[in-house]
């Protein structure tokens, strides 16, 4: 791509042709490019080359179906691409630019709605199991007359606002892709690492507080007559905790969706490896997905291989994305369809929000 004759940066950047992406930036100082493609390694960013005074450029190659997030550093400060208005909250207090490659696109089901009239909020007090003593829980009842299985989501607030989980379920249900699913969204605490690092107290909270709340207020399948009918979901630390919870309570959570599971952090394995590597294997269905540009890619490959070697029932998918909710929400419909395929329930009606 020849842009040497350009005196100004094109209207929109980056420039994408086939599998090549050209990043441009106007600055007095050399901009440093970071993103999913280098695992957000700030100390080893990609320095752009100077083509003309104040004009910097670099071209990278990506899979034709990739989704990427990125940002620049100039003079030690994080700076967004001013010519790319596609921006996403990274969940840690910063905003990233993003782009889709030519053969990638958002999931047709992941269309966010501004209001969820069927979502109910409850406050649970638990001085023993919770580090912050109380937690808001959000419950969702699908539009059906029949009892539904329950899906419990760790980081429930993020799955609601950034994962578009209610919209995904409703849109898939309208197109008869999945059976009706009820939701219990469990927000994380400020002490998220403590609660999600293989913590039995968190499992106990879900089993003894969240599940009874959902059973009381939602029309659910009887878990005693249908052991393992419920599912638990999470991403990153929440993904690891979802698998941990299912193994600890397989008669409740017979299905688990683990997205980019954080099975190892700070150069240490979590106890989930010991929990998986045992003689008696619980009868659970596992969905795992991981981005090839995720910093947790290799540890997810390792966990997947251990699950296979031990004889677990696991479906594993890799995508050309990184560690973010856009990647997770775009693959989530496949996980839901795999675990809860449509069964032709004639009493289900989609309605409108």
Order of alpha helices (4+ residues) and beta strands (2+ residues): beta-beta-beta-beta-beta-beta-beta-beta-beta-beta-beta-beta-beta-alpha-alpha-beta-alpha-alpha-alpha-beta-alpha-beta-beta-beta-alpha-beta-alpha-beta-alpha
